Amino acid sequence: MHHPIHSLDTYHSGSRVMAEVLAEAVTAARRAPEMVVAGHVHNYQRFTVTEEAGVTPFIVGGNGGCHNLHKMAMIDGSDLVTPFSVPNDGAVVLERYVDDRFGFQRLEITRDAIELRAMTVPRPQEKWRTSPRLHDRMRLDWRNRRLCCKR
């Protein structure tokens, strides 16, 4: 989806409209998504939502190149420390984020798992030949809806 359901950056909040659209789709299909991926916000955020059926990762993959990266919200004047339980919704946890570097995400889907690798790339003032760096890694056992490992 374009607009994320969950976001803690300073420019956008999560979209209630998209949450309603997803809830309607789940009801109609009688099936929940294994993972939800969105963009719109110009940074990277990974949330997990834990429900009775298991864990659903929500990915905001928006740090792909817009010139203006969006900073994350601050709590009491300090940067968010992850994992961060979202207030008023204990089932939603911000696991990792990047708000100061461009990057990209790689998804590998197999019969048993979905693996996400969030990479960051050099800043304009850094050597352009510097290799991308792994910032976040998550492996979801999608059949059982549980995280196998995460970084």
Order of alpha helices (4+ residues) and beta strands (2+ residues): alpha-beta-beta-beta-beta-beta-beta-beta-beta-beta-beta-beta
